[in-house]
Amino acid sequence: MYCRRMGRHPIHARRAEHGFPGGPGWPDPTYCEWAVVVRDRVRRLRKDRNMNLAEFALTVHRPDGGSYSPSYFSRLERGWASSPMYVYLAVAYALAVEPGALLGSDDVQKEVSDAEMMLVRCLRRLGIAPDEALVRLTTADDAGG
């Protein structure tokens, strides 16, 4: 349960009121701007694929071949855990995205219009790479006019 006033778990809110690290004037030792961006992307990408945490946990494999628990990803998505890089790489693989889309700058997450997505889906269905489509379009334009 979060403390609405502090935006934190009640125990952390109490620590903050008494001047412990994370309190007024103290930086929150668990806060990492990069981790906030990544956890939001993980949650959005997981939900875009209509996966609940249990299903998602089964798709992300640990180096030893096992799976992570749903509660691990719940904590990760809420910002109560951070993970080593290999976990984020496994998450990107499980979500079928390039690691840069998950870990990169916000420029990677630009909005795509419905028309642009339709073009991407059409190219994928035809098995044409985007650079090949551009070559075909420019050579067709040169031949036609």
Phi, psi and omega in degrees: 000135181265148172275114185300321184295317183264344183071023182226169174299144184307322182293325178287327177295318178296318178299320182295321181294334183262012173083012176285164178310135184099352180274186180304127180086349179254137174289145178287116184293342181266353184278132176217115184303319180299317181296326179295316179297314183294316182295323177295322178293318179300312181298313182297314181295321178296314181291326176300333180265010179054043179252133171275175184297323180295315178296317180298316181300327180288339182270344180262117185260138176283161179302331180277003178097348179279188178242160174274162179275154176301325181294331176298314180286331174298313178296320179297315181290335179267356179086015180264005178210152171234157187233156173291162185304323183296333177290316179296325177294320177293324177296315179300317179298315181295328180272359179058045175234156174294142178306328179297328178291331180271318188256349186282185181289170181295340177300333180292334186262036180293149179293142177243129180286165178299321180294320178294319178294323177298319178297316179298313179298320179296314179298319179297316181298322179280350180073030181253127176289148181305320180293325177293321178298320178295319178298315180297319180294318182287324179286327177293321179294319179294321182287330183275343186211000000 
